[in-house]
Amino acid sequence: MVTAQVANASKESLDHRLQFFKNLQTLTNKIHGADALDQIMLDVSPDICNLFECDRLTIYVVAQDKITLISKIKTGLNSFKDLRLSISDQSIAGHVALTKTMISLRDVYDDEELRSHSPTLKFQRAVDQRTGYRTKQMLVAPIIDAQSKELLGVVQFINHRLGDAFTAIAAEGVQALCETLAVAFSQKSKVLPTNTPRTKFDFLVSEAILSAPELELAVRSARRNLLDLEDVLIDEFKVQRSILGQALSKYFNVPYEEFKPERIIPVDLVKRLKRQYVEQNSWLPIMEDQNGLTVLAIDPEHTNTTHVVNHVFATSKINYRVTTKKEFRQTIDQFFGGVSDGGSVDELLSGMEDEDDEHAGQAVVEVSAAVENELVKLINKVIIDAYQQGASDIHIEPRPGKEKTLIRFRKDGTLSPYIEIPASYRSALLARIKIMCDLDISERRKPQDGKIKFKKYGPFDIELRVATIPSSGGMEDVVMRILAAGEPIPIDKLGVLPYNLERLKNVVSKPYGLFFVCGPTGSGKTTTLHSVLSHLNTPETKIWTAEDPVEITQKGLRQVQVNRKAGMDFATVMRAFLRADPDIIMVGEMRDKETVSIGLEASLTGHLVFATLHTNSAPESIVRLLDMGMDPFNFADALLGILAQRLTKRLCGKCKLAYHPEKEEMMALLDEYCQELLNTEVFLKNPLEAKKKVFTTWQSQYADKTGKFTLYKAVGCEHCSNGYKGRVGLHELMVANDTVKKLIQDHARVSELLTAALADGMLTLKMDGIEKVLSGITDMKQVRIVCIK
């Protein structure tokens, strides 16, 4: 009797197996015979779910970057947005892709079961938390090309309908399904390049950036809401603009041109066109050289077939570039002006032809009232554009003879050309700037300093510090610095390493003493000091500041503007402060013996004094101050610490490329880091052991659990300039401990002070920079640029 029951059960199991694989073969035939793979997969996905008795099915494909999985087919999830997973242990599908091995789980929330497959394996619970759905069983398998062994994607089944783990038949069946999909995916990838795309954005589907239903949904959404399809793809489906540009490039078969904030405006080309015409016809000349005229267009094919460019520009050689609609609008704003400032580039420069310039070197040039009015508008536009583009300085550089006057902007520490002005108007241009900041327009032999309060002339409440400098050939250069008005940056957001931040807070919290921030012009000294003052700014504290100019304002501070013409220099203002019951005094700059002496006196009489210095490093600052004639004993008693800093470019957070450095690269980085420590006692005793200790510290702070480091490379995208966006500070904090104070009293050399500070735990600028490289904030190229000795 028992034998008969076993035989019947075995027969039922065999029948079930035969039926399962028969149904699977039917699905396989449909997939292999389909021309439109995406559509047939959508059609058969419910049948696949029924066959494997699961609630949900997701099929992922490997993205272009080869480090991400993107969902191509999803059932059961009411979302048209793709799921994106990194190929790593941070998700189950990512782990399967990483190891190229199938995995079957009884309960994904069982950490012990997860650890049995990998110690670091995790289940992404975010989708369950967002939808309220409870994922339990999971069967996941890799899709691998049989010939190249390359990973193509991952199949994922969720929740067996019987509430138990997926069966052995299901595990065997999913392997067969993956083999079928691998063949289908491989054949599709071979056919795709020869096919002509049906729409501008078919490239997004063929490269698995979007699925066909997602693209169709985007099209319907754009039509229904009367929106541009590009905006819908970017805002709702999170497609990068550069990817859209690649799709347009494939469709029109011309190179993609991204928006370039630093582009030089081709005035001679642009002034032949009006803004309204460019907006209506959607093409714009951006460059002309020996290779011909380069034209930017939204639809290069249409622009080419109408021959409209040939009618405007007498040239037979035209090179087209395609761009997205938003980037085209940005370029129009860049060329013609994006603010209602009373004019655009072509209008402001129309009529400013290169005329006979025999009077160009004279102090005054006679210009018509109309041209003078255009010059006023042009200068306003230059200032507005600089402010909107985040520039810190505007450089106006006249050149002798009939050469044009070049205007450049400094952004993130780098100068880039902005526009050129005809030579015949350079004197009138400089005269107008001098008028705006109340300088003597007839004085061209001496440097002059002034300020422009732009609120009187334009839409923004900003202030500019202006310096005029006589240059060769009877010329006169102008540099205008846009002052960084606004609220101070919180001290925790300054980019100071946690180790240095704790030491900095301890030092500046003392009730009295001297603290200096040093570095070259434009290194962020004032910004740092105001962040420190903001940290100390409490209702019970009286803080006086003497600045030239007052750039950052904050409530609670009593701020004084230095005015040397009125006899209000730093020393005079500081003497006044000492009679005004201060707790804290901040001096914009200590550049002479008198100011330093008053600061030292104030610190010794119970006041906390902050100041800036133009020196290269923290130890050098001490020697500089002693050379000014400071009493070494009083100075040693008063000094709390010195913070040296530089600004280096920050990697763009949107496009930086992660990679795992080889051992040789890490050893070179370690050698460069330890080069700064060679003269310290620890390294002199046992350099190998000291190096090993540094590397072990790095591993604990910056490496993953397997000991691998992750560094980043600059790439470049629409949001940044050559892979960098913004800047970050590098800091060298020297705390005045007993050893340092003793060395100051003994008039020690810079090298002795440096060795003592390093032994106390100071990080040099380069060491701080290397730690920020390991943190993924910047790269060594930028660190070396600002840390050259």
SVG drawing of the C-alpha trace seen along z (x, -y; Angstrom):
<svg xmlns="http://www.w3.org/2000/svg" viewBox="-4 -114 70 116">
<polyline fill="none" stroke="black" stroke-width="0.4" points="0.0,0.0 2.8,-2.4 4.8,-1.5 1.8,-2.4 1.3,-5.8 5.0,-6.6 4.8,-5.5 1.7,-7.7 3.4,-10.7 6.5,-10.2 4.3,-10.0 2.5,-13.3 5.8,-15.0 7.1,-13.8 3.9,-14.9 4.2,-18.3 7.8,-18.6 6.9,-17.7 4.0,-20.1 6.2,-22.9 8.9,-22.6 6.4,-22.2 4.8,-25.5 8.3,-27.0 9.1,-25.9 6.0,-27.6 7.2,-30.9 10.7,-30.3 9.4,-30.0 7.5,-33.3 10.5,-35.1 12.8,-33.7 10.3,-34.4 9.6,-38.0 10.8,-41.0 9.9,-43.5 11.5,-41.9 10.3,-44.6 6.7,-44.2 6.7,-40.4 8.3,-40.4 5.5,-42.6 3.0,-40.3 4.4,-37.0 5.5,-38.3 2.1,-37.4 2.4,-33.8 5.9,-33.6 4.6,-34.6 1.9,-32.0 4.4,-29.3 6.7,-30.0 3.8,-30.6 5.2,-34.0 3.5,-37.3 6.0,-39.6 8.6,-39.4 11.4,-41.9 13.9,-41.6 17.0,-43.9 19.5,-44.7 23.1,-46.0 23.3,-49.7 25.8,-51.5 28.1,-52.2 28.5,-48.5 28.1,-49.1 24.3,-49.5 21.2,-47.3 18.1,-49.0 14.7,-47.3 13.4,-46.5 10.3,-44.5 8.3,-44.9 5.0,-43.2 3.0,-44.0 4.6,-47.4 2.4,-50.4 5.3,-52.6 6.7,-53.4 10.0,-54.7 12.8,-52.3 14.5,-50.6 18.2,-51.2 20.5,-49.0 24.3,-49.0 26.1,-45.7 27.1,-45.0 26.1,-43.3 23.8,-46.3 20.9,-44.4 20.0,-40.7 19.8,-41.3 23.1,-43.3 24.8,-40.4 23.6,-37.9 24.9,-40.2 28.2,-40.6 28.8,-36.9 27.0,-35.6 25.3,-32.9 21.7,-32.0 20.2,-32.5 17.0,-31.3 15.8,-32.7 13.0,-31.6 12.8,-35.0 14.7,-38.1 14.2,-39.7 16.1,-36.8 19.6,-38.3 21.1,-35.0 19.9,-33.5 21.4,-36.5 24.7,-36.1 24.8,-32.4 25.2,-33.6 27.4,-36.6 28.5,-38.4 27.6,-41.8 24.5,-40.9 21.5,-43.3 17.9,-43.4 16.7,-46.8 13.6,-47.4 12.8,-50.8 10.3,-49.6 8.4,-47.6 8.4,-50.5 7.1,-52.8 4.4,-50.5 3.4,-48.4 4.1,-45.2 5.9,-42.4 8.6,-40.7 9.4,-37.2 10.6,-34.5 12.9,-35.4 14.5,-33.5 17.1,-35.4 19.3,-34.3 21.9,-36.0 21.5,-36.3 24.9,-35.5 26.0,-35.4 27.0,-31.8 30.0,-32.8 31.5,-35.8 30.4,-35.0 29.4,-38.7 26.6,-39.6 23.6,-40.9 21.0,-41.2 19.2,-39.5 15.8,-37.8 14.1,-38.1 10.9,-36.3 9.3,-37.5 7.0,-35.6 5.9,-32.1 2.1,-31.9 2.1,-28.8 4.0,-30.8 7.1,-28.5 10.5,-28.6 10.7,-28.3 10.9,-24.6 13.9,-22.9 11.9,-22.7 11.5,-26.5 15.3,-26.9 16.0,-24.6 13.4,-26.4 14.8,-29.9 18.2,-28.8 16.6,-27.7 14.7,-31.0 17.9,-33.0 19.6,-31.1 16.7,-32.0 16.9,-35.7 20.6,-35.8 20.2,-34.6 17.4,-37.1 19.3,-40.0 22.5,-39.2 20.7,-39.0 19.0,-42.3 22.2,-44.0 23.7,-42.8 20.8,-44.0 20.3,-47.4 23.2,-49.4 22.0,-48.8 18.4,-49.8 17.3,-53.4 15.6,-54.8 11.9,-55.6 11.9,-58.5 14.6,-60.8 14.7,-59.0 14.7,-55.3 18.3,-55.2 17.1,-55.4 15.2,-52.1 17.9,-50.4 20.5,-51.2 18.1,-50.1 18.0,-53.6 14.2,-53.4 11.8,-50.6 9.5,-50.9 6.4,-51.4 8.2,-54.1 9.1,-56.0 5.5,-55.7 4.2,-56.9 6.6,-59.9 5.2,-60.8 1.6,-60.5 2.4,-62.6 4.0,-65.3 1.1,-65.5 -1.5,-65.4 0.1,-68.1 1.3,-70.2 4.9,-69.8 8.1,-69.3 9.1,-65.6 12.7,-66.4 11.5,-68.1 9.3,-65.1 12.1,-62.6 14.4,-64.6 12.0,-65.6 9.8,-62.5 12.0,-59.7 15.4,-61.1 17.2,-60.8 20.4,-62.8 20.5,-65.7 23.8,-64.4 22.2,-61.1 19.4,-62.9 22.1,-64.7 23.7,-61.3 20.2,-60.1 19.8,-63.2 23.4,-62.8 22.6,-59.2 19.3,-60.2 20.6,-63.2 24.1,-61.7 25.9,-64.9 28.0,-65.5 26.2,-66.6 27.2,-70.0 26.6,-70.6 26.1,-74.0 29.4,-75.6 29.3,-78.5 32.9,-79.5 32.2,-79.8 33.5,-83.0 30.6,-84.8 31.4,-85.2 30.3,-88.9 31.0,-89.2 28.6,-86.3 25.9,-87.0 25.4,-90.7 24.0,-89.7 21.1,-88.0 18.3,-89.1 17.2,-87.1 13.7,-86.7 14.9,-85.2 17.1,-82.7 14.3,-81.6 11.9,-81.1 14.3,-79.3 16.2,-77.3 19.7,-77.6 22.7,-79.7 26.3,-80.1 28.7,-79.4 32.2,-79.4 33.9,-80.1 37.5,-78.9 39.5,-77.3 37.2,-74.3 34.1,-76.4 31.1,-77.7 29.8,-75.7 26.1,-75.9 24.2,-74.8 20.6,-73.6 17.7,-71.7 16.9,-70.1 20.1,-70.1 18.4,-68.1 15.6,-70.6 18.0,-73.6 20.3,-72.0 17.6,-71.1 16.1,-74.7 19.6,-76.2 18.7,-79.1 22.2,-79.3 23.7,-79.8 21.3,-82.8 22.6,-84.6 26.3,-83.6 28.1,-83.3 29.9,-80.1 29.7,-76.6 31.3,-74.7 28.9,-74.3 29.4,-72.0 26.2,-71.2 26.0,-70.4 22.8,-69.2 21.8,-70.1 18.8,-69.8 16.1,-72.5 17.0,-73.7 20.7,-73.9 19.8,-75.8 17.8,-78.3 20.8,-78.6 23.1,-79.4 20.6,-82.0 20.6,-83.7 24.4,-83.5 24.7,-85.2 21.9,-87.6 21.4,-88.2 19.2,-86.2 18.0,-89.1 15.9,-92.1 18.8,-94.4 17.8,-96.8 19.8,-95.1 21.4,-92.0 24.9,-91.3 24.0,-91.8 22.1,-95.0 24.7,-96.4 27.6,-95.8 25.8,-96.8 27.5,-99.8 30.7,-99.2 32.8,-98.4 36.6,-98.7 37.1,-102.3 40.2,-104.3 41.8,-104.1 44.4,-106.8 43.0,-108.4 42.7,-105.1 45.6,-106.0 44.2,-109.4 42.4,-109.9 39.1,-110.8 37.4,-109.5 34.5,-111.4 31.6,-109.0 28.0,-109.7 25.3,-109.8 23.8,-106.7 27.0,-104.7 27.6,-106.0 24.2,-104.7 25.0,-101.3 28.3,-101.2 26.4,-101.7 24.0,-98.9 27.0,-96.7 28.8,-97.1 25.6,-96.4 25.2,-93.2 28.8,-92.1 28.3,-92.5 24.9,-90.7 26.3,-87.8 29.3,-87.5 27.1,-87.4 24.7,-84.9 27.5,-82.6 29.0,-82.5 32.2,-84.4 34.3,-85.9 36.2,-88.4 35.8,-90.3 39.0,-91.1 39.0,-93.9 42.2,-93.7 42.7,-96.3 45.4,-95.6 47.4,-98.1 46.7,-99.2 43.6,-97.9 43.4,-94.8 40.1,-94.2 39.6,-94.6 39.2,-91.2 36.9,-90.6 37.4,-87.4 35.6,-85.9 37.2,-84.0 35.0,-81.0 36.1,-78.4 39.6,-79.9 40.0,-79.6 39.9,-82.4 37.8,-81.9 37.1,-84.4 33.7,-86.1 33.6,-88.7 35.7,-91.1 35.0,-94.8 36.1,-96.8 39.4,-98.7 37.9,-102.1 35.7,-102.0 38.2,-100.9 38.8,-104.4 35.1,-105.2 34.5,-101.8 37.2,-102.4 35.9,-106.0 32.4,-104.7 33.6,-102.2 35.6,-104.9 32.5,-107.1 30.5,-104.2 33.0,-103.9 33.9,-107.7 37.5,-107.5 39.4,-110.2 38.8,-109.5 41.8,-111.7 44.3,-109.8 45.8,-106.9 49.3,-106.8 48.6,-105.6 46.6,-102.6 43.3,-103.5 40.8,-101.6 37.1,-102.0 33.7,-100.3 30.6,-100.0 27.2,-99.6 25.4,-97.9 22.0,-98.4 22.1,-102.0 22.6,-100.6 21.1,-97.2 18.6,-94.6 20.9,-93.0 22.0,-94.3 25.7,-93.4 28.9,-95.3 32.1,-95.2 35.6,-96.1 37.4,-97.8 41.1,-98.1 42.6,-99.9 46.2,-99.2 48.3,-101.0 49.8,-98.5 52.3,-98.6 51.5,-100.5 49.6,-103.2 46.8,-100.8 44.9,-100.5 43.6,-97.2 40.5,-96.9 39.8,-94.0 36.4,-94.0 35.8,-91.5 32.2,-90.6 32.0,-90.6 30.5,-87.5 27.7,-89.1 25.3,-87.0 25.1,-84.8 28.2,-83.0 28.7,-79.3 28.1,-77.2 31.4,-76.0 30.4,-72.3 29.8,-72.9 33.2,-74.5 34.7,-71.2 37.1,-70.9 38.0,-67.3 36.3,-66.0 39.8,-65.7 40.7,-69.3 37.1,-70.6 37.3,-69.3 40.7,-70.9 39.5,-74.1 36.4,-74.4 38.6,-73.7 41.1,-76.4 38.6,-79.2 36.5,-78.5 39.3,-80.0 38.3,-83.2 41.3,-85.2 44.3,-85.0 45.3,-85.4 44.1,-83.3 45.2,-83.8 43.9,-82.5 46.5,-82.8 46.7,-82.2 46.9,-84.1 44.3,-86.4 41.1,-84.6 41.8,-81.6 38.6,-82.0 40.2,-83.5 37.3,-85.9 34.7,-83.2 36.4,-80.9 36.7,-83.7 33.0,-84.6 32.1,-80.9 34.1,-80.9 32.5,-84.1 29.1,-82.7 30.0,-79.7 30.9,-82.0 28.1,-84.6 25.8,-84.4 23.6,-87.0 26.0,-87.4 29.1,-88.0 30.1,-91.4 31.9,-91.1 33.6,-93.9 35.0,-93.5 37.2,-95.8 37.0,-94.9 38.0,-96.3 35.4,-95.8 32.6,-94.4 31.7,-91.3 29.6,-89.1 27.1,-90.5 25.6,-88.7 23.3,-89.7 24.9,-90.3 28.2,-91.6 29.2,-95.2 31.0,-95.7 33.2,-98.6 34.2,-99.5 37.9,-100.7 38.3,-104.0 41.9,-105.1 41.0,-108.4 39.1,-109.4 41.9,-108.3 40.1,-105.1 42.8,-102.5 43.0,-99.1 45.1,-100.4 42.8,-103.4 39.7,-101.2 41.3,-98.6 42.2,-101.3 38.6,-102.4 37.4,-98.8 39.5,-98.5 37.4,-101.4 34.1,-99.7 34.0,-96.8 34.6,-93.9 34.8,-90.2 35.9,-89.3 37.7,-91.4 38.1,-90.4 40.6,-92.3 40.4,-91.9 44.1,-92.0 47.3,-92.5 49.9,-93.8 52.0,-96.2 53.7,-96.3 51.3,-98.8 48.2,-96.7 49.8,-93.4 51.1,-95.2 47.6,-96.4 46.1,-93.0 48.7,-91.4 48.0,-93.9 44.3,-93.3 44.8,-89.5 46.9,-89.9 44.3,-92.1 41.5,-89.4 40.2,-89.7 39.9,-87.0 41.4,-88.4 41.0,-87.0 42.9,-88.2 44.1,-87.2 47.6,-87.1 49.0,-86.8 51.4,-84.0 51.9,-80.5 51.8,-78.2 51.1,-78.1 54.8,-77.9 55.9,-80.6 53.2,-82.9 55.0,-82.8 58.4,-83.7 56.7,-86.5 55.1,-88.0 58.3,-87.8 60.1,-89.5 57.6,-92.4 59.1,-93.1 56.8,-91.1 58.1,-90.4 58.6,-86.6 57.6,-86.0 54.3,-88.0 53.6,-86.6 54.1,-83.0 51.8,-83.6 49.0,-85.1 49.0,-82.8 46.3,-80.1 46.8,-78.8 47.1,-79.4 45.0,-78.0 46.5,-78.1 44.1,-77.3 43.8,-77.0 40.9,-76.4 40.9,-73.6 38.4,-72.5 35.7,-70.1 34.7,-67.1 31.3,-67.3 28.9,-65.2 26.8,-64.3 29.4,-62.9 32.5,-61.9 33.6,-58.4 34.4,-55.9 37.2,-53.4 39.3,-51.2 43.0,-52.2 45.7,-49.7 48.1,-48.9 50.9,-50.9 48.7,-54.1 47.9,-53.8 51.5,-53.3 52.5,-56.4 49.8,-58.3 51.1,-57.0 54.7,-58.0 53.5,-61.5 51.6,-61.8 54.4,-60.5 57.0,-62.8 55.6,-65.6 56.4,-63.6 59.9,-62.4 61.6,-64.7 59.2,-63.8 60.5,-61.6 58.2,-58.7 59.4,-58.4 63.0,-58.9 62.8,-55.9 60.9,-53.4 59.7,-54.8 58.2,-51.5 56.1,-51.0 55.0,-54.7 53.9,-54.3 52.0,-51.1 50.2,-52.9 49.1,-55.7 47.9,-53.2 46.0,-51.2 44.3,-54.5 43.3,-55.2 41.8,-51.7 39.6,-52.2 38.4,-55.6 38.1,-55.4 38.2,-51.7 35.3,-49.3 35.0,-46.1 37.2,-44.2 40.0,-46.9 39.4,-48.4 39.6,-52.2 37.4,-54.1 38.8,-57.2 37.1,-59.3 38.0,-60.8 36.8,-64.0 34.5,-63.4 32.5,-66.5 28.7,-67.0 26.2,-69.8 26.3,-70.8 30.0,-71.4 33.2,-72.6 35.5,-69.8 34.4,-67.6 34.7,-70.1 32.0,-72.2 32.6,-74.5 35.6,-74.5 36.6,-73.0 39.1,-74.2 42.4,-72.5 43.4,-73.3 46.6,-73.3 45.8,-73.8 48.7,-74.6 47.8,-74.6 50.1,-76.6 51.0,-74.0 53.8,-74.3 56.5,-72.9 55.5,-75.4 55.4,-78.3 58.9,-77.4 60.2,-77.4 58.7,-80.8 60.5,-82.2 63.7,-80.7 63.2,-82.3 63.2,-78.8 63.4,-78.3 60.4,-77.3 61.5,-73.7 61.7,-73.3 58.2,-74.8 56.9,-72.5 58.4,-69.4 56.9,-70.2 53.4,-70.9 53.5,-67.6 54.4,-65.7 51.4,-67.3 49.1,-66.0 49.0,-68.8 48.1,-67.9 49.8,-69.9 47.9,-71.4 48.9,-68.4 48.1,-65.8 44.7,-67.4 44.2,-67.4 45.2,-63.7 42.6,-62.8 40.0,-64.7 41.0,-62.7 40.4,-59.5 37.0,-60.9 36.1,-61.4 35.8,-65.2 38.6,-66.1 41.5,-64.5 45.3,-64.6 45.8,-66.8 43.9,-69.7 45.6,-69.1 49.1,-69.3 48.1,-72.5 47.5,-74.4 50.1,-72.6 53.3,-73.3 56.2,-74.3"/>
</svg>
